[in-house]
Amino acid sequence: MQLFFIAILLGGILTVLVSGNNLSVSVGTVVGAKIIKRWTGLLIGIVGYISGLVVEGESLKYAATALLPHSYYYISIAIFISIIAFILATLLRSPLSLTMVLVGSVIGISIHLGKIPDEGLLLLIMIMWIISPLLSIVISYFSNIVLIRKLPKDIWKTATSLKALLVVASFFTSFTLGANTLGFILNLLGGGYGILLVMIAGIVIGSIFLSRGVIRRVGEEMYIMRYSSATVSLLSSAILVEVATILGVPLSNSQTLSASVVGSGLSYKFKVINMRPFLLIIATWIISTFFGFFLGYIF
């Protein structure tokens, strides 16, 4: 019973960190562009997270149970590793995928126990993690080219429509993150109404108290782009995460969104793209997975 409460506590803490850190991915653009106010963005993000978790969270049940034997001791270790990795990344100001750290750690723990996870699932996860960023780049690139070529006559009316669509895209992005990343955590902990309520509380706390600086930085510095480009980036990213959720594969929103932003940037002929930050993110994706795997295995 004691291990159960420890696992739930750690799961709640991880939910707080995931919710606060990833809110920038979904609503940072609309808040940074002054389309909506911060509190409206928070509400959109919170409702999106909870809706995705409740409606589609069960989709990650098989992945959670197949990757790690249901033991609150090992679950606590996997979540604790993810929390430590997040704290270290924050102190070093380095980008990090909590999804990839968590998945890596549970695989490492299972292999250490001599329990090889479902090989078919592992292969599917690997394929999705490689293909999804590439598809994000391609979809964003060609979608932006089409939008650039078909310049509207009524620019103001189009801008208003794009603002509304961008808000919808922000909600959809929050929804998919709740369904996928938070859904994986929910099922890893065993599911149930009690755990769900703890995670909902974590979503609210993390979104309100840990997102302000991240939203401002991402919204105003990282994602300064046209409404059309921002909308395409969010939608292409969210659609791919939704597909992964339907397939029962944990996939990082930041992974697909970062790639889609690069695709949008490449579509502008006269805009120089600094690829160094994106290459750094790719490196951290790889490091995050192996870091989680290594710590999971040695623990």
TIROVEX-85090 format. One record per residue (C-alpha): y, z, x. Coordinates in steps of 0.02 Angstrom, whole numbers, plus 50000, padded with zeros to 5 digits. Example, Ala and Ser with C-alpha at 12.3 -4.5 7.8 and 13.67 -1.06 7.14 Angstrom:
REM residues 2
<pt><y>49775</y><z>50390</z><x>50615</x></pt>
<pt><y>49947</y><z>50357</z><x>50684</x></pt>
END
This chain:
REM residues 299
<pt><y>50000</y><z>50000</z><x>50000</x></pt>
<pt><y>50117</y><z>50040</z><x>50144</x></pt>
<pt><y>50089</y><z>49867</z><x>50221</x></pt>
<pt><y>50126</y><z>49790</z><x>50051</x></pt>
<pt><y>50298</y><z>49870</z><x>50042</x></pt>
<pt><y>50335</y><z>49825</z><x>50224</x></pt>
<pt><y>50290</y><z>49642</z><x>50189</x></pt>
<pt><y>50398</y><z>49640</z><x>50032</x></pt>
<pt><y>50544</y><z>49719</z><x>50125</x></pt>
<pt><y>50532</y><z>49592</z><x>50266</x></pt>
<pt><y>50514</y><z>49451</z><x>50139</x></pt>
<pt><y>50672</y><z>49511</z><x>50052</x></pt>
<pt><y>50766</y><z>49515</z><x>50217</x></pt>
<pt><y>50708</y><z>49339</z><x>50261</x></pt>
<pt><y>50761</y><z>49279</z><x>50088</x></pt>
<pt><y>50935</y><z>49351</z><x>50118</x></pt>
<pt><y>50948</y><z>49260</z><x>50286</x></pt>
<pt><y>50881</y><z>49095</z><x>50219</x></pt>
<pt><y>50994</y><z>49098</z><x>50066</x></pt>
<pt><y>51153</y><z>49141</z><x>50161</x></pt>
<pt><y>51123</y><z>49023</z><x>50306</x></pt>
<pt><y>51067</y><z>48873</z><x>50204</x></pt>
<pt><y>51200</y><z>48882</z><x>50069</x></pt>
<pt><y>51310</y><z>48778</z><x>50184</x></pt>
<pt><y>51182</y><z>48638</z><x>50174</x></pt>
<pt><y>51199</y><z>48624</z><x>49986</x></pt>
<pt><y>51378</y><z>48672</z><x>49942</x></pt>
<pt><y>51470</y><z>48666</z><x>50108</x></pt>
<pt><y>51533</y><z>48489</z><x>50077</x></pt>
<pt><y>51603</y><z>48517</z><x>49902</x></pt>
<pt><y>51684</y><z>48681</z><x>49952</x></pt>
<pt><y>51754</y><z>48616</z><x>50117</x></pt>
<pt><y>51825</y><z>48462</z><x>50030</x></pt>
<pt><y>51914</y><z>48575</z><x>49903</x></pt>
<pt><y>51821</y><z>48492</z><x>49758</x></pt>
<pt><y>51769</y><z>48663</z><x>49694</x></pt>
<pt><y>51815</y><z>48841</z><x>49743</x></pt>
<pt><y>51703</y><z>48949</z><x>49850</x></pt>
<pt><y>51646</y><z>49060</z><x>49706</x></pt>
<pt><y>51601</y><z>48909</z><x>49602</x></pt>
<pt><y>51502</y><z>48843</z><x>49750</x></pt>
<pt><y>51414</y><z>49010</z><x>49766</x></pt>
<pt><y>51366</y><z>49005</z><x>49583</x></pt>
<pt><y>51298</y><z>48828</z><x>49598</x></pt>
<pt><y>51198</y><z>48876</z><x>49752</x></pt>
<pt><y>51128</y><z>49036</z><x>49676</x></pt>
<pt><y>51078</y><z>48954</z><x>49512</x></pt>
<pt><y>51002</y><z>48808</z><x>49607</x></pt>
<pt><y>50901</y><z>48923</z><x>49721</x></pt>
<pt><y>50834</y><z>49027</z><x>49578</x></pt>
<pt><y>50796</y><z>48877</z><x>49467</x></pt>
<pt><y>50698</y><z>48790</z><x>49604</x></pt>
<pt><y>50604</y><z>48949</z><x>49648</x></pt>
<pt><y>50556</y><z>48984</z><x>49467</x></pt>
<pt><y>50519</y><z>48805</z><x>49411</x></pt>
<pt><y>50431</y><z>48732</z><x>49563</x></pt>
<pt><y>50396</y><z>48877</z><x>49680</x></pt>
<pt><y>50211</y><z>48874</z><x>49636</x></pt>
<pt><y>50197</y><z>48701</z><x>49715</x></pt>
<pt><y>50187</y><z>48782</z><x>49888</x></pt>
<pt><y>50047</y><z>48902</z><x>49837</x></pt>
<pt><y>49906</y><z>48804</z><x>49917</x></pt>
<pt><y>50002</y><z>48778</z><x>50080</x></pt>
<pt><y>50039</y><z>48965</z><x>50094</x></pt>
<pt><y>49859</y><z>49019</z><x>50059</x></pt>
<pt><y>49779</y><z>48881</z><x>50164</x></pt>
<pt><y>49886</y><z>48911</z><x>50319</x></pt>
<pt><y>49866</y><z>49101</z><x>50328</x></pt>
<pt><y>49733</y><z>49222</z><x>50262</x></pt>
<pt><y>49810</y><z>49337</z><x>50131</x></pt>
<pt><y>49836</y><z>49497</z><x>50230</x></pt>
<pt><y>49999</y><z>49594</z><x>50217</x></pt>
<pt><y>49979</y><z>49643</z><x>50399</x></pt>
<pt><y>49979</y><z>49462</z><x>50460</x></pt>
<pt><y>50107</y><z>49409</z><x>50330</x></pt>
<pt><y>50224</y><z>49545</z><x>50394</x></pt>
<pt><y>50201</y><z>49484</z><x>50573</x></pt>
<pt><y>50240</y><z>49303</z><x>50525</x></pt>
<pt><y>50397</y><z>49350</z><x>50429</x></pt>
<pt><y>50452</y><z>49473</z><x>50564</x></pt>
<pt><y>50439</y><z>49334</z><x>50695</x></pt>
<pt><y>50549</y><z>49222</z><x>50587</x></pt>
<pt><y>50680</y><z>49359</z><x>50568</x></pt>
<pt><y>50684</y><z>49392</z><x>50756</x></pt>
<pt><y>50698</y><z>49206</z><x>50790</x></pt>
<pt><y>50844</y><z>49193</z><x>50669</x></pt>
<pt><y>50935</y><z>49339</z><x>50751</x></pt>
<pt><y>50910</y><z>49266</z><x>50925</x></pt>
<pt><y>50970</y><z>49095</z><x>50868</x></pt>
<pt><y>51124</y><z>49174</z><x>50789</x></pt>
<pt><y>51166</y><z>49270</z><x>50947</x></pt>
<pt><y>51143</y><z>49112</z><x>51052</x></pt>
<pt><y>51236</y><z>49007</z><x>50922</x></pt>
<pt><y>51091</y><z>48885</z><x>50920</x></pt>
<pt><y>51032</y><z>48786</z><x>50767</x></pt>
<pt><y>50863</y><z>48842</z><x>50703</x></pt>
<pt><y>50743</y><z>48792</z><x>50566</x></pt>
<pt><y>50673</y><z>48950</z><x>50488</x></pt>
<pt><y>50547</y><z>48845</z><x>50392</x></pt>
<pt><y>50475</y><z>48773</z><x>50552</x></pt>
<pt><y>50471</y><z>48943</z><x>50638</x></pt>
<pt><y>50381</y><z>49022</z><x>50490</x></pt>
<pt><y>50254</y><z>48882</z><x>50474</x></pt>
<pt><y>50225</y><z>48883</z><x>50661</x></pt>
<pt><y>50197</y><z>49071</z><x>50663</x></pt>
<pt><y>50071</y><z>49072</z><x>50519</x></pt>
<pt><y>49972</y><z>48931</z><x>50603</x></pt>
<pt><y>49974</y><z>49026</z><x>50767</x></pt>
<pt><y>49912</y><z>49185</z><x>50684</x></pt>
<pt><y>49772</y><z>49092</z><x>50593</x></pt>
<pt><y>49712</y><z>49007</z><x>50752</x></pt>
<pt><y>49717</y><z>49173</z><x>50844</x></pt>
<pt><y>49604</y><z>49243</z><x>50708</x></pt>
<pt><y>49485</y><z>49098</z><x>50732</x></pt>
<pt><y>49525</y><z>49026</z><x>50561</x></pt>
<pt><y>49574</y><z>48844</z><x>50577</x></pt>
<pt><y>49690</y><z>48796</z><x>50432</x></pt>
<pt><y>49653</y><z>48647</z><x>50320</x></pt>
<pt><y>49659</y><z>48500</z><x>50443</x></pt>
<pt><y>49711</y><z>48379</z><x>50306</x></pt>
<pt><y>49859</y><z>48490</z><x>50261</x></pt>
<pt><y>49910</y><z>48508</z><x>50443</x></pt>
<pt><y>49906</y><z>48320</z><x>50464</x></pt>
<pt><y>50010</y><z>48296</z><x>50306</x></pt>
<pt><y>50138</y><z>48424</z><x>50367</x></pt>
<pt><y>50150</y><z>48338</z><x>50535</x></pt>
<pt><y>50173</y><z>48167</z><x>50455</x></pt>
<pt><y>50306</y><z>48231</z><x>50335</x></pt>
<pt><y>50401</y><z>48319</z><x>50475</x></pt>
<pt><y>50406</y><z>48157</z><x>50575</x></pt>
<pt><y>50432</y><z>48030</z><x>50437</x></pt>
<pt><y>50559</y><z>48125</z><x>50330</x></pt>
<pt><y>50703</y><z>48126</z><x>50458</x></pt>
<pt><y>50672</y><z>47942</z><x>50494</x></pt>
<pt><y>50675</y><z>47900</z><x>50309</x></pt>
<pt><y>50834</y><z>48003</z><x>50289</x></pt>
<pt><y>50920</y><z>47899</z><x>50421</x></pt>
<pt><y>50862</y><z>47734</z><x>50347</x></pt>
<pt><y>50904</y><z>47779</z><x>50166</x></pt>
<pt><y>51077</y><z>47845</z><x>50210</x></pt>
<pt><y>51114</y><z>47698</z><x>50324</x></pt>
<pt><y>51075</y><z>47561</z><x>50199</x></pt>
<pt><y>51145</y><z>47655</z><x>50049</x></pt>
<pt><y>51312</y><z>47674</z><x>50136</x></pt>
<pt><y>51316</y><z>47492</z><x>50188</x></pt>
<pt><y>51293</y><z>47442</z><x>50006</x></pt>
<pt><y>51430</y><z>47560</z><x>49949</x></pt>
<pt><y>51550</y><z>47501</z><x>50086</x></pt>
<pt><y>51525</y><z>47318</z><x>50040</x></pt>
<pt><y>51552</y><z>47349</z><x>49855</x></pt>
<pt><y>51723</y><z>47426</z><x>49861</x></pt>
<pt><y>51779</y><z>47473</z><x>49684</x></pt>
<pt><y>51940</y><z>47408</z><x>49605</x></pt>
<pt><y>51986</y><z>47575</z><x>49528</x></pt>
<pt><y>51979</y><z>47689</z><x>49679</x></pt>
<pt><y>52042</y><z>47845</z><x>49589</x></pt>
<pt><y>51916</y><z>47832</z><x>49448</x></pt>
<pt><y>51776</y><z>47804</z><x>49573</x></pt>
<pt><y>51831</y><z>47954</z><x>49677</x></pt>
<pt><y>51826</y><z>48064</z><x>49521</x></pt>
<pt><y>51650</y><z>48003</z><x>49481</x></pt>
<pt><y>51593</y><z>48033</z><x>49659</x></pt>
<pt><y>51662</y><z>48210</z><x>49655</x></pt>
<pt><y>51559</y><z>48247</z><x>49499</x></pt>
<pt><y>51405</y><z>48167</z><x>49576</x></pt>
<pt><y>51431</y><z>48267</z><x>49735</x></pt>
<pt><y>51428</y><z>48429</z><x>49635</x></pt>
<pt><y>51265</y><z>48373</z><x>49553</x></pt>
<pt><y>51194</y><z>48329</z><x>49724</x></pt>
<pt><y>51243</y><z>48502</z><x>49787</x></pt>
<pt><y>51148</y><z>48585</z><x>49644</x></pt>
<pt><y>50997</y><z>48473</z><x>49672</x></pt>
<pt><y>50996</y><z>48516</z><x>49857</x></pt>
<pt><y>50999</y><z>48702</z><x>49815</x></pt>
<pt><y>50860</y><z>48675</z><x>49689</x></pt>
<pt><y>50746</y><z>48590</z><x>49815</x></pt>
<pt><y>50778</y><z>48724</z><x>49946</x></pt>
<pt><y>50733</y><z>48858</z><x>49820</x></pt>
<pt><y>50575</y><z>48765</z><x>49770</x></pt>
<pt><y>50518</y><z>48725</z><x>49947</x></pt>
<pt><y>50574</y><z>48851</z><x>50078</x></pt>
<pt><y>50593</y><z>49000</z><x>49962</x></pt>
<pt><y>50439</y><z>48947</z><x>49864</x></pt>
<pt><y>50338</y><z>48951</z><x>50025</x></pt>
<pt><y>50396</y><z>49129</z><x>50060</x></pt>
<pt><y>50357</y><z>49181</z><x>49880</x></pt>
<pt><y>50179</y><z>49116</z><x>49889</x></pt>
<pt><y>50154</y><z>49184</z><x>50064</x></pt>
<pt><y>50191</y><z>49357</z><x>49993</x></pt>
<pt><y>50067</y><z>49329</z><x>49853</x></pt>
<pt><y>50184</y><z>49286</z><x>49710</x></pt>
<pt><y>50207</y><z>49389</z><x>49552</x></pt>
<pt><y>50357</y><z>49447</z><x>49450</x></pt>
<pt><y>50395</y><z>49596</z><x>49562</x></pt>
<pt><y>50408</y><z>49491</z><x>49719</x></pt>
<pt><y>50506</y><z>49359</z><x>49623</x></pt>
<pt><y>50635</y><z>49489</z><x>49571</x></pt>
<pt><y>50651</y><z>49551</z><x>49751</x></pt>
<pt><y>50682</y><z>49373</z><x>49810</x></pt>
<pt><y>50809</y><z>49339</z><x>49673</x></pt>
<pt><y>50903</y><z>49494</z><x>49728</x></pt>
<pt><y>50892</y><z>49430</z><x>49908</x></pt>
<pt><y>50961</y><z>49260</z><x>49853</x></pt>
<pt><y>51112</y><z>49339</z><x>49771</x></pt>
<pt><y>51147</y><z>49458</z><x>49916</x></pt>
<pt><y>51126</y><z>49326</z><x>50052</x></pt>
<pt><y>51229</y><z>49195</z><x>49960</x></pt>
<pt><y>51375</y><z>49312</z><x>49928</x></pt>
<pt><y>51384</y><z>49410</z><x>50090</x></pt>
<pt><y>51314</y><z>49295</z><x>50226</x></pt>
<pt><y>51377</y><z>49122</z><x>50180</x></pt>
<pt><y>51566</y><z>49126</z><x>50194</x></pt>
<pt><y>51589</y><z>49083</z><x>50377</x></pt>
<pt><y>51445</y><z>48958</z><x>50376</x></pt>
<pt><y>51510</y><z>48866</z><x>50223</x></pt>
<pt><y>51685</y><z>48852</z><x>50297</x></pt>
<pt><y>51621</y><z>48790</z><x>50465</x></pt>
<pt><y>51499</y><z>48662</z><x>50396</x></pt>
<pt><y>51611</y><z>48605</z><x>50255</x></pt>
<pt><y>51768</y><z>48582</z><x>50357</x></pt>
<pt><y>51704</y><z>48538</z><x>50530</x></pt>
<pt><y>51528</y><z>48464</z><x>50529</x></pt>
<pt><y>51527</y><z>48365</z><x>50367</x></pt>
<pt><y>51700</y><z>48287</z><x>50360</x></pt>
<pt><y>51651</y><z>48120</z><x>50283</x></pt>
<pt><y>51688</y><z>48011</z><x>50134</x></pt>
<pt><y>51634</y><z>48070</z><x>49962</x></pt>
<pt><y>51512</y><z>47925</z><x>49951</x></pt>
<pt><y>51433</y><z>47964</z><x>50120</x></pt>
<pt><y>51420</y><z>48150</z><x>50082</x></pt>
<pt><y>51339</y><z>48112</z><x>49913</x></pt>
<pt><y>51214</y><z>47992</z><x>49987</x></pt>
<pt><y>51171</y><z>48115</z><x>50126</x></pt>
<pt><y>51139</y><z>48259</z><x>50006</x></pt>
<pt><y>51041</y><z>48156</z><x>49880</x></pt>
<pt><y>50930</y><z>48068</z><x>50008</x></pt>
<pt><y>50893</y><z>48235</z><x>50091</x></pt>
<pt><y>50858</y><z>48325</z><x>49927</x></pt>
<pt><y>50746</y><z>48185</z><x>49862</x></pt>
<pt><y>50637</y><z>48192</z><x>50018</x></pt>
<pt><y>50622</y><z>48382</z><x>50006</x></pt>
<pt><y>50577</y><z>48364</z><x>49822</x></pt>
<pt><y>50440</y><z>48239</z><x>49868</x></pt>
<pt><y>50375</y><z>48362</z><x>49999</x></pt>
<pt><y>50375</y><z>48500</z><x>49868</x></pt>
<pt><y>50274</y><z>48393</z><x>49747</x></pt>
<pt><y>50150</y><z>48360</z><x>49888</x></pt>
<pt><y>50147</y><z>48547</z><x>49927</x></pt>
<pt><y>50219</y><z>48528</z><x>50102</x></pt>
<pt><y>50348</y><z>48650</z><x>50174</x></pt>
<pt><y>50496</y><z>48547</z><x>50238</x></pt>
<pt><y>50663</y><z>48600</z><x>50309</x></pt>
<pt><y>50819</y><z>48546</z><x>50213</x></pt>
<pt><y>50923</y><z>48554</z><x>50372</x></pt>
<pt><y>50800</y><z>48434</z><x>50453</x></pt>
<pt><y>50821</y><z>48298</z><x>50322</x></pt>
<pt><y>51007</y><z>48326</z><x>50296</x></pt>
<pt><y>51050</y><z>48318</z><x>50481</x></pt>
<pt><y>50958</y><z>48152</z><x>50492</x></pt>
<pt><y>51043</y><z>48083</z><x>50336</x></pt>
<pt><y>51215</y><z>48127</z><x>50407</x></pt>
<pt><y>51173</y><z>48027</z><x>50563</x></pt>
<pt><y>51117</y><z>47881</z><x>50454</x></pt>
<pt><y>51283</y><z>47887</z><x>50360</x></pt>
<pt><y>51381</y><z>47889</z><x>50523</x></pt>
<pt><y>51286</y><z>47740</z><x>50593</x></pt>
<pt><y>51334</y><z>47636</z><x>50442</x></pt>
<pt><y>51517</y><z>47631</z><x>50496</x></pt>
<pt><y>51544</y><z>47489</z><x>50618</x></pt>
<pt><y>51702</y><z>47559</z><x>50698</x></pt>
<pt><y>51651</y><z>47741</z><x>50709</x></pt>
<pt><y>51580</y><z>47813</z><x>50870</x></pt>
<pt><y>51437</y><z>47934</z><x>50837</x></pt>
<pt><y>51410</y><z>48080</z><x>50954</x></pt>
<pt><y>51220</y><z>48090</z><x>50959</x></pt>
<pt><y>51214</y><z>48242</z><x>51072</x></pt>
<pt><y>51222</y><z>48371</z><x>50929</x></pt>
<pt><y>51084</y><z>48279</z><x>50834</x></pt>
<pt><y>50974</y><z>48269</z><x>50989</x></pt>
<pt><y>51002</y><z>48456</z><x>51014</x></pt>
<pt><y>50946</y><z>48486</z><x>50835</x></pt>
<pt><y>50789</y><z>48382</z><x>50863</x></pt>
<pt><y>50750</y><z>48485</z><x>51018</x></pt>
<pt><y>50771</y><z>48647</z><x>50919</x></pt>
<pt><y>50654</y><z>48581</z><x>50783</x></pt>
<pt><y>50517</y><z>48561</z><x>50913</x></pt>
<pt><y>50559</y><z>48724</z><x>51001</x></pt>
<pt><y>50566</y><z>48818</z><x>50835</x></pt>
<pt><y>50390</y><z>48765</z><x>50787</x></pt>
<pt><y>50312</y><z>48803</z><x>50956</x></pt>
<pt><y>50410</y><z>48965</z><x>50972</x></pt>
<pt><y>50342</y><z>49025</z><x>50805</x></pt>
<pt><y>50166</y><z>48965</z><x>50849</x></pt>
<pt><y>50168</y><z>49051</z><x>51020</x></pt>
<pt><y>50229</y><z>49218</z><x>50953</x></pt>
<pt><y>50109</y><z>49210</z><x>50806</x></pt>
<pt><y>49964</y><z>49175</z><x>50922</x></pt>
<pt><y>49999</y><z>49313</z><x>51049</x></pt>
<pt><y>50035</y><z>49443</z><x>50914</x></pt>
END
